[in-house]
Amino acid sequence: MGQAKPFERHRQAWTPDEIQKLHQFAKKGMALKAIAKALTRSEESVKDRAKLDQLGIAKLR
């Protein structure tokens, strides 16, 4: 029949655990890219969630 789809994290809802980690990483001053990698989410997703929670995320220069 149909081939099994590979696991994709597209448009996944944020879990309370992920949100807590995002807040911790933002407080530590971690860069957007590092946070995205740690949470296995896209930078865009992390940026949007941070904006929603009114968090400031450091930009790596």
C-alpha positions as CSV (number, residue, x, y, z in Angstrom):
1,M,0.0,0.0,0.0
2,G,1.2,3.5,0.8
3,Q,4.7,4.2,2.0
4,A,5.1,5.4,5.6
5,K,5.8,9.1,5.9
6,P,9.0,10.1,7.6
7,F,8.6,11.8,11.0
8,E,8.1,15.5,10.5
9,R,7.8,18.2,13.1
10,H,5.7,20.5,10.9
11,R,3.3,22.7,12.8
12,Q,3.6,20.8,16.0
13,A,1.9,22.3,19.0
14,W,4.3,23.6,21.7
15,T,4.3,21.4,24.8
16,P,4.5,23.1,28.3
17,D,8.0,21.5,28.7
18,E,9.2,23.0,25.4
19,I,7.8,26.4,26.4
20,Q,9.6,26.2,29.8
21,K,12.9,25.3,28.1
22,L,12.5,28.2,25.7
23,H,12.0,30.6,28.6
24,Q,15.1,29.2,30.3
25,F,17.2,29.4,27.2
26,A,16.1,33.0,26.5
27,K,16.9,34.0,30.1
28,K,20.4,32.6,29.7
29,G,20.9,34.7,26.6
30,M,21.2,31.8,24.2
31,A,21.2,32.6,20.5
32,L,18.2,31.9,18.3
33,K,20.0,29.2,16.3
34,A,21.2,27.4,19.4
35,I,17.7,27.4,20.9
36,A,16.1,26.1,17.7
37,K,18.6,23.3,17.6
38,A,18.2,22.4,21.3
39,L,14.4,22.3,20.9
40,T,14.6,20.6,17.4
41,R,12.4,23.4,16.0
42,S,12.9,25.8,13.2
43,E,14.3,29.3,14.0
44,E,11.1,30.7,12.6
45,S,9.0,28.6,15.0
46,V,11.1,29.6,18.0
47,K,11.0,33.3,17.0
48,D,7.2,33.2,16.6
49,R,6.8,31.5,20.0
50,A,9.2,33.9,21.7
51,K,7.3,36.9,20.3
52,L,4.0,35.3,21.5
53,D,5.4,35.0,25.0
54,Q,7.1,38.5,24.8
55,L,10.6,37.0,25.2
56,G,13.8,38.6,23.9
57,I,16.0,36.3,22.0
58,A,19.7,37.1,21.4
59,K,20.7,37.2,17.8
60,L,24.1,35.7,16.9
61,R,26.2,38.1,15.0
